[in-house]
């Protein structure tokens, strides 16, 4: 694992926020596509048409009176996730991992009852977690059963994989692992671990927490240098397909590996953060420019994924 300091990263083509906003997000992302990716329900429905699978949808709650159906729907379920369709940064997501009589057990181990979950659904509909505080829709999804090979590296939360896709090409990827500091969420700003992944192979490159290099997970104590993601080429092709589905030129694609279903799309982000560069120990700019300079772009998602694996593989 080779750690590269932020100062050296700047010399290696680090993309900063201003350049990301002006040269990539504003230039390559049509405003008309934003409502599609800012709404998890709309995302699920549109990507399904392009062969991209997501966790199974159990219920959509659009109106207050529909909350009464939630208790019936959840009666026989061991686990599920409640999400605000227009939430951001993981806000408002409640994950239930088990049952004990009338109580539901959250991922953190806390116990809650049905009225608690119904109040949470009411808060979602009221827009408590939506991007602009506007009224929202709640979606209830199947619980993701994380692939055990990956799950052991994460503390409580489900590990996910963020892939930055530019013009339909996967250009950089990282694995995000939950920690005590991040409260079981795969959010780097809250203290999750980011593990850079080699686009060519899906193997780990470097790991950071709070932008500082680490070699062991702070909670599990496991070494982070020999992680390898299964079904890597399939995941890259899935990420590439999201370009056709949304038309977004610059986006973050968040995937999970389910133990039974394989790779699934969690959500899309039209304004992906830049910490992925620290996790990889290399800047995005050279890769973005390589795509911009292509004389003959590749038309199929599979061809674009293969090109990325060959071109951006770590030597």
MINUZA-239680 format. One record per residue: x, y, z of N, C-alpha, C in turn. Coordinates in steps of 0.2 Angstrom, whole numbers, padded with zeros to 4 digits, always signed. Layout:
XYZXYZXYZ
...
***
This chain:
+0004-0006+0000+0000+0000+0000+0004+0006+0000
+0003+0010-0005+0007+0016-0005+0003+0023-0004
+0005+0026+0002+0002+0032+0004+0005+0038+0000
+0001+0042-0003+0003+0048-0006+0000+0054-0002
+0005+0059+0000+0002+0065+0004-0002+0069-0001
-0006+0073+0003-0011+0078-0001-0007+0083-0005
-0001+0085-0003+0003+0090-0007+0006+0086-0013
+0008+0080-0013+0010+0077-0019+0004+0075-0023
-0002+0074-0020-0008+0072-0024-0009+0078-0029
-0008+0084-0026-0010+0090-0030-0006+0090-0037
+0001+0088-0036+0005+0087-0042+0003+0081-0046
-0001+0077-0044-0003+0071-0047-0010+0071-0050
-0012+0078-0051-0019+0079-0054-0025+0078-0050
-0024+0081-0043-0030+0081-0039-0035+0086-0042
-0041+0083-0042-0047+0087-0044-0050+0091-0038
-0050+0098-0038-0053+0101-0032-0060+0103-0033
-0063+0106-0028-0071+0106-0028-0073+0111-0033
-0069+0117-0034-0071+0122-0039-0071+0119-0046
-0066+0116-0048-0065+0113-0054-0070+0107-0055
-0071+0103-0050-0077+0098-0051-0083+0102-0053
-0085+0107-0049-0091+0110-0050-0092+0113-0057
-0087+0117-0059-0087+0121-0065-0086+0116-0071
-0080+0113-0071-0078+0109-0077-0082+0102-0078
-0084+0100-0073-0087+0093-0074-0095+0092-0072
-0097+0095-0066-0104+0094-0064-0108+0099-0068
-0106+0105-0069-0110+0110-0073-0110+0109-0080
-0104+0106-0082-0103+0105-0090-0106+0099-0092
-0106+0094-0088-0108+0087-0091-0115+0084-0088
-0118+0088-0083-0124+0085-0080-0130+0090-0081
-0134+0087-0085-0140+0091-0087-0145+0092-0080
-0147+0098-0079-0151+0100-0073-0157+0096-0073
-0160+0094-0079-0166+0090-0080-0165+0083-0077
-0159+0081-0076-0158+0074-0074-0157+0074-0066
-0156+0079-0063-0155+0079-0056-0161+0076-0052
-0167+0078-0053-0173+0075-0049-0173+0068-0050
-0170+0065-0055-0170+0058-0056-0166+0054-0051
-0160+0057-0050-0155+0054-0045-0156+0057-0038
-0159+0062-0037-0160+0065-0030-0166+0061-0027
-0169+0057-0031-0175+0053-0028-0174+0046-0029
-0173+0042-0023-0171+0035-0024-0177+0031-0027
-0183+0033-0026-0188+0029-0029-0188+0029-0037
-0187+0036-0039-0186+0037-0047-0180+0033-0049
-0175+0033-0046-0169+0030-0048-0170+0022-0049
-0173+0019-0044-0174+0012-0044-0178+0010-0050
-0183+0014-0052-0188+0012-0057-0184+0013-0064
-0180+0019-0065-0177+0020-0071-0171+0015-0072
-0167+0013-0067-0161+0009-0068-0164+0002-0070
-0169+0000-0067-0172-0007-0068-0173-0008-0076
-0175-0003-0080-0176-0003-0087-0169-0005-0091
-0163-0003-0087-0157-0004-0090-0153-0010-0087
-0157-0015-0084-0154-0021-0081-0149-0020-0075
-0151-0014-0072-0147-0013-0065-0151-0015-0059
-0149-0020-0055-0154-0022-0050-0152-0018-0044
-0158-0017-0040-0158-0014-0033-0161-0018-0028
-0160-0016-0022-0164-0020-0016-0171-0020-0018
-0175-0026-0016-0182-0027-0018-0186-0022-0014
-0191-0019-0018-0195-0014-0015-0201-0017-0012
-0202-0016-0005-0207-0019-0001-0214-0015-0001
-0213-0008+0000-0218-0004+0001-0216+0003-0001
-0221+0007-0004-0220+0014-0005-0225+0018-0001
-0223+0022+0003-0228+0026+0007-0228+0033+0005
-0234+0035+0002-0234+0042-0001-0239+0047+0003
-0244+0044+0006-0249+0048+0010-0249+0045+0017
-0251+0050+0022-0251+0048+0029-0256+0042+0030
-0261+0041+0027-0266+0036+0028-0263+0029+0026
-0258+0029+0022-0255+0023+0020-0250+0020+0025
-0248+0024+0030-0244+0021+0036-0247+0016+0039
-0254+0016+0040-0257+0010+0043-0256+0003+0040
-0254+0003+0033-0253-0003+0030-0246-0006+0032
-0242-0001+0034-0235-0003+0036-0234-0009+0040
-0238-0008+0046-0238-0013+0051-0240-0020+0049
-0245-0020+0044-0247-0027+0041-0241-0029+0037
-0238-0025+0033-0233-0027+0028-0227-0030+0032
-0225-0027+0037-0219-0028+0041-0220-0034+0046
-0226-0037+0046-0228-0041+0051-0224-0048+0051
-0222-0050+0046-0218-0056+0045-0211-0055+0043
-0209-0049+0043-0202-0047+0041-0197-0047+0046
-0191-0051+0045-0186-0050+0050-0182-0044+0050
-0181-0042+0044-0177-0035+0043-0179-0032+0036
-0178-0025+0037-0180-0021+0031-0176-0014+0032
-0176-0010+0027-0174-0003+0028-0179+0002+0025
-0180+0007+0030-0184+0013+0028-0180+0019+0026
-0182+0022+0020-0178+0027+0017-0182+0033+0015
-0180+0039+0016-0184+0044+0012-0181+0045+0005
-0186+0045+0000-0184+0045-0007-0179+0051-0008
-0180+0057-0005-0176+0062-0007-0171+0064-0002
-0169+0059+0003-0165+0061+0008-0157+0061+0005
-0153+0064+0009-0146+0064+0006-0141+0063+0012
-0135+0060+0010-0130+0059+0016-0132+0054+0021
-0137+0049+0019-0139+0044+0024-0144+0046+0029
-0146+0053+0029-0151+0055+0034-0157+0052+0033
-0160+0050+0039-0167+0047+0039-0168+0040+0037
-0162+0037+0036-0162+0029+0034-0162+0025+0041
-0167+0021+0041-0168+0017+0047-0167+0010+0045
-0162+0006+0048-0161-0001+0046-0163-0006+0051
-0168-0010+0050-0170-0015+0055-0167-0022+0053
-0163-0025+0058-0160-0031+0056-0163-0037+0060
-0168-0036+0064-0171-0042+0067-0177-0040+0071
-0180-0045+0074-0186-0044+0078-0186-0048+0085
-0189-0045+0090-0189-0049+0096-0196-0048+0099
-0201-0052+0097-0208-0051+0099-0211-0045+0095
-0213-0040+0099-0216-0034+0096-0211-0029+0095
-0205-0030+0096-0199-0025+0096-0195-0026+0089
-0193-0021+0086-0189-0021+0080-0182-0019+0083
-0177-0023+0080-0170-0022+0082-0166-0018+0077
-0164-0012+0078-0160-0008+0073-0153-0011+0072
-0150-0008+0067-0143-0011+0066-0138-0009+0072
-0140-0004+0075-0135-0002+0081-0137-0007+0087
-0142-0011+0087-0144-0015+0093-0150-0012+0097
-0151-0005+0095-0157-0002+0099-0163-0005+0097
-0168-0005+0102-0175-0009+0101-0180-0003+0100
-0184-0004+0095-0189+0001+0094-0196-0003+0093
-0202+0001+0094-0208-0002+0093-0211+0000+0086
-0217-0003+0085-0220-0001+0078-0222+0007+0078
-0225+0010+0084-0227+0017+0084-0221+0021+0082
-0215+0019+0085-0209+0023+0083-0207+0023+0076
-0208+0017+0072-0207+0017+0065-0212+0021+0061
-0218+0021+0064-0224+0025+0061-0223+0032+0061
-0220+0034+0067-0218+0041+0068-0213+0043+0063
-0208+0039+0062-0202+0040+0058-0205+0041+0050
-0210+0037+0049-0213+0037+0042-0216+0044+0041
-0220+0046+0046-0223+0053+0046-0218+0058+0045
-0213+0058+0049-0207+0063+0048-0205+0063+0041
-0204+0057+0038-0201+0057+0031-0206+0061+0026
-0213+0059+0027-0218+0062+0023-0218+0070+0024
-0216+0072+0030-0216+0079+0031-0210+0083+0028
-0205+0079+0026-0200+0082+0022-0194+0083+0027
-0194+0080+0033-0189+0081+0038-0182+0080+0036
-0181+0075+0031-0175+0073+0029-0173+0075+0021
-0178+0078+0018-0178+0079+0011-0173+0085+0010
-0170+0085+0004-0165+0090+0002-0167+0097+0003
-0173+0099+0002-0175+0106+0003-0181+0107+0008
-0182+0101+0012-0187+0101+0017-0194+0101+0013
-0194+0099+0007-0201+0098+0004-0204+0091+0006
-0211+0090+0005-0214+0084+0007-0211+0078+0003
-0210+0073+0006-0207+0067+0003-0211+0061+0003
-0208+0055+0000-0211+0049+0000-0206+0044+0004
-0209+0039+0007-0205+0034+0011-0205+0028+0007
-0199+0025+0006-0198+0018+0003-0196+0013+0008
-0199+0007+0008-0197+0002+0012-0194-0004+0008
-0187-0006+0009-0184-0010+0005-0182-0017+0009
-0181-0022+0005-0178-0028+0008-0171-0026+0011
-0170-0029+0016-0163-0028+0020-0158-0032+0016
-0152-0028+0015-0146-0030+0011-0143-0035+0016
-0141-0041+0013-0138-0046+0017-0130-0046+0015
-0126-0042+0018-0120-0041+0015-0115-0047+0014
-0112-0047+0009-0107-0053+0007-0103-0054+0013
-0102-0060+0016-0098-0061+0022-0091-0059+0022
-0088-0060+0016-0081-0059+0015-0080-0051+0015
-0085-0047+0014-0084-0040+0014-0086-0037+0021
-0092-0040+0023-0095-0038+0030-0090-0038+0036
-0086-0043+0036-0081-0044+0042-0077-0038+0042
-0075-0034+0037-0071-0028+0037-0075-0022+0040
-0081-0022+0040-0085-0017+0042-0088-0017+0049
-0089-0012+0053-0091-0012+0060-0099-0010+0059
-0103-0015+0061-0110-0014+0061-0113-0013+0054
-0112-0008+0051-0115-0006+0044-0113-0010+0038
-0117-0009+0033-0116-0013+0027-0110-0009+0023
-0105-0013+0021-0100-0009+0017-0102-0008+0010
-0101-0002+0007-0103-0001+0000-0097+0001-0004
-0098+0002-0011-0093+0003-0015-0095+0009-0019
-0091+0015-0019-0093+0021-0023-0088+0020-0029
-0091+0021-0035-0088+0021-0041-0089+0028-0045
-0084+0032-0046-0085+0038-0050-0086+0036-0058
-0091+0038-0061-0092+0037-0068-0092+0043-0072
-0088+0044-0077-0088+0050-0081-0089+0048-0088
-0094+0051-0091-0096+0050-0098-0097+0042-0099
-0099+0039-0094-0101+0032-0095-0095+0027-0093
-0089+0030-0091-0083+0026-0090-0082+0026-0082
-0081+0020-0079-0079+0020-0072-0072+0022-0072
-0071+0028-0068-0064+0031-0068-0060+0030-0061
-0064+0029-0056-0061+0028-0049-0066+0025-0044
-0063+0021-0040-0068+0017-0035-0065+0017-0028
-0069+0016-0023-0067+0015-0016-0072+0011-0013
-0070+0007-0008-0074+0003-0003-0075+0008+0003
-0081+0008+0006-0082+0012+0012-0084+0007+0017
-0081+0008+0023-0082+0003+0028-0084+0007+0034
-0090+0005+0037-0092+0009+0043-0088+0007+0049
-0088+0012+0054-0084+0012+0060-0088+0014+0066
-0086+0013+0072-0089+0016+0078-0090+0024+0077
-0085+0027+0075-0085+0034+0074-0090+0036+0069
-0091+0032+0064-0096+0034+0059-0103+0032+0061
-0104+0029+0067-0111+0026+0069-0114+0021+0064
-0109+0017+0062-0112+0011+0057-0114+0014+0050
-0112+0020+0049-0114+0022+0042-0107+0023+0038
-0108+0022+0031-0102+0022+0027-0101+0029+0024
-0101+0034+0029-0100+0041+0027-0093+0043+0029
-0088+0045+0024-0081+0046+0026-0081+0052+0030
-0085+0057+0029-0085+0063+0034-0086+0062+0041
-0090+0057+0042-0092+0055+0049-0087+0050+0052
-0082+0048+0048-0077+0044+0051-0077+0037+0048
-0080+0035+0043-0080+0029+0040-0073+0028+0036
-0071+0022+0035-0064+0021+0032-0065+0020+0024
-0061+0024+0021-0061+0023+0013-0055+0019+0011
-0057+0014+0007-0051+0010+0004-0051+0011-0003
-0046+0013-0006-0045+0014-0013-0045+0007-0017
-0048+0007-0022-0049+0000-0026-0046+0001-0033
-0041-0004-0035-0038-0004-0041-0044-0005-0046
-0045+0000-0051-0050-0001-0056-0049-0008-0060
-0043-0009-0061-0041-0015-0065-0043-0022-0062
-0043-0022-0056-0044-0029-0052-0049-0029-0047
-0051-0023-0044-0055-0023-0038-0051-0024-0031
-0044-0024-0032-0040-0025-0026-0039-0019-0022
-0038-0019-0015-0037-0013-0011-0030-0010-0013
-0030-0003-0013-0023+0000-0014-0021+0004-0008
-0025+0008-0005-0023+0012+0001-0030+0012+0005
-0029+0014+0012-0035+0016+0016-0034+0022+0020
-0039+0026+0021-0039+0032+0025-0045+0032+0029
-0044+0036+0035-0049+0038+0039-0048+0045+0041
-0053+0049+0041-0052+0056+0042-0046+0059+0038
-0045+0056+0032-0040+0058+0027-0033+0057+0029
-0032+0052+0034-0026+0050+0037-0025+0043+0035
-0019+0041+0033-0018+0034+0031-0018+0029+0037
-0021+0023+0035-0022+0018+0040-0021+0012+0037
-0019+0006+0041-0018+0000+0038-0022-0005+0041
-0025-0004+0047-0030-0008+0050-0036-0005+0051
-0042-0009+0051-0048-0006+0053-0048-0004+0060
-0050+0002+0062-0050+0004+0069-0054+0000+0074
-0059-0003+0071-0064-0007+0076-0062-0015+0075
-0062-0017+0069-0061-0024+0068-0054-0027+0069
-0049-0022+0068-0042-0023+0068-0040-0027+0062
-0044-0028+0057-0042-0032+0051-0037-0028+0047
-0032-0031+0044-0028-0028+0039-0032-0026+0032
-0031-0020+0029-0035-0018+0024-0031-0018+0017
-0026-0022+0017-0022-0022+0011-0023-0028+0006
-0027-0033+0008-0028-0038+0004-0035-0040+0002
-0039-0034+0002-0046-0035+0000-0047-0035-0007
-0051-0040-0009-0052-0040-0016-0060-0041-0017
-0063-0037-0022-0070-0037-0023-0072-0042-0028
-0077-0047-0026-0079-0052-0031-0083-0049-0036
-0084-0052-0042-0088-0049-0047-0087-0042-0049
-0080-0041-0049-0078-0034-0051-0080-0031-0057
-0079-0035-0063-0081-0033-0069-0088-0032-0070
-0092-0036-0067-0099-0035-0067-0101-0029-0064
-0098-0027-0058-0100-0021-0054-0098-0015-0059
-0092-0015-0062-0090-0009-0066-0095-0008-0072
-0097-0014-0075-0102-0013-0080-0109-0011-0078
-0111-0013-0072-0117-0010-0069-0117-0002-0068
-0111+0000-0066-0110+0007-0065-0110+0011-0071
-0107+0008-0076-0107+0011-0083-0114+0011-0086
-0118+0006-0085-0125+0006-0087-0129+0012-0084
-0127+0015-0079-0131+0020-0076-0130+0027-0080
-0125+0027-0084-0125+0033-0089-0130+0033-0094
-0132+0027-0097-0138+0027-0101-0144+0028-0098
-0145+0026-0091-0151+0026-0088-0152+0033-0086
-0147+0037-0084-0148+0044-0082-0146+0050-0087
-0141+0048-0091-0139+0053-0095-0134+0058-0091
-0132+0056-0085-0128+0061-0081-0120+0059-0083
-0117+0064-0085-0110+0063-0087-0105+0062-0082
-0107+0065-0076-0102+0065-0070-0106+0063-0064
-0105+0057-0061-0109+0055-0055-0105+0049-0051
-0108+0049-0045-0105+0043-0041-0111+0038-0041
-0108+0032-0041-0113+0026-0041-0111+0022-0035
-0116+0021-0031-0115+0017-0024-0118+0010-0025
-0114+0005-0024-0116-0002-0025-0114-0006-0018
-0118-0011-0017-0117-0016-0012-0116-0023-0015
-0113-0027-0011-0113-0034-0013-0117-0038-0009
-0123-0041-0011-0128-0045-0007-0126-0052-0007
-0126-0055-0001-0124-0062-0001-0128-0067-0005
-0134-0065-0007-0138-0069-0011-0139-0067-0018
-0140-0060-0018-0142-0057-0025-0136-0054-0029
-0130-0054-0026-0124-0051-0029-0124-0044-0029
-0121-0040-0034-0120-0033-0034-0127-0030-0035
-0129-0025-0031-0135-0021-0031-0133-0014-0031
-0137-0010-0034-0136-0002-0034-0140+0000-0028
-0137+0004-0024-0140+0008-0018-0143+0014-0020
-0138+0019-0023-0141+0025-0025-0136+0028-0030
-0138+0034-0033-0133+0038-0037-0133+0045-0034
-0127+0048-0036-0125+0055-0033-0123+0059-0039
-0126+0065-0040-0124+0069-0046-0119+0074-0043
-0117+0074-0037-0112+0078-0035-0107+0074-0030
-0104+0069-0033-0100+0065-0028-0094+0068-0025
-0092+0067-0019-0087+0070-0016-0080+0068-0018
-0075+0071-0016-0068+0071-0018-0063+0067-0014
-0066+0064-0008-0061+0060-0004-0059+0054-0007
-0062+0052-0012-0060+0046-0016-0053+0046-0018
-0051+0052-0020-0044+0053-0022-0039+0052-0016
-0041+0054-0010-0036+0052-0005-0036+0045-0003
-0042+0041-0004-0042+0034-0003-0038+0030-0008
-0037+0033-0014-0034+0030-0020-0026+0032-0020
-0025+0038-0017-0018+0040-0017-0016+0043-0024
-0021+0045-0028-0020+0048-0035-0026+0052-0036
-0025+0057-0041-0030+0062-0043-0034+0060-0048
-0040+0063-0049-0045+0061-0054-0043+0064-0061
-0040+0070-0061-0040+0074-0067-0037+0070-0073
-0031+0067-0072-0028+0063-0078-0033+0058-0081
-0037+0055-0077-0042+0050-0079-0048+0053-0083
-0050+0059-0080-0055+0063-0083-0053+0065-0090
-0047+0068-0090-0044+0071-0096-0043+0065-0102
-0041+0059-0099-0040+0054-0104-0047+0052-0107
-0052+0052-0104-0059+0051-0107-0061+0057-0111
-0060+0063-0109-0061+0069-0114-0058+0069-0120
-0052+0066-0120-0047+0066-0126-0048+0060-0131
-0053+0055-0129-0054+0049-0133-0057+0052-0140
-0054+0049-0145-0056+0051-0152-0063+0047-0153
-0063+0040-0151-0069+0036-0153-0071+0033-0146
-0076+0036-0143-0079+0033-0137-0082+0026-0138
-0083+0022-0133-0085+0016-0133-0093+0016-0132
-0097+0012-0136-0104+0013-0135-0108+0009-0130
-0105+0003-0129-0108-0002-0124-0105-0001-0117
-0109-0002-0112-0107-0001-0105-0101-0006-0104
-0102-0012-0107-0096-0017-0106-0090-0015-0109
-0090-0012-0115-0084-0010-0118-0081-0004-0114
-0085+0000-0111-0082+0006-0107-0079+0003-0101
-0082-0002-0098-0079-0005-0092-0073-0008-0093
-0072-0012-0099-0066-0015-0101-0060-0010-0102
-0062-0005-0106-0057+0000-0107-0055+0003-0101
-0059+0005-0096-0057+0008-0089-0052+0003-0086
-0054-0004-0086-0050-0009-0082-0043-0009-0085
-0042-0008-0091-0036-0009-0095-0032-0002-0094
-0035+0003-0095-0032+0010-0095-0030+0013-0088
-0035+0011-0083-0033+0014-0077-0031+0009-0071
-0029+0003-0073-0027-0002-0069-0020+0001-0065
-0019+0000-0059-0013+0001-0056-0008-0003-0058
-0002-0001-0059+0004-0005-0062+0007-0008-0056
***
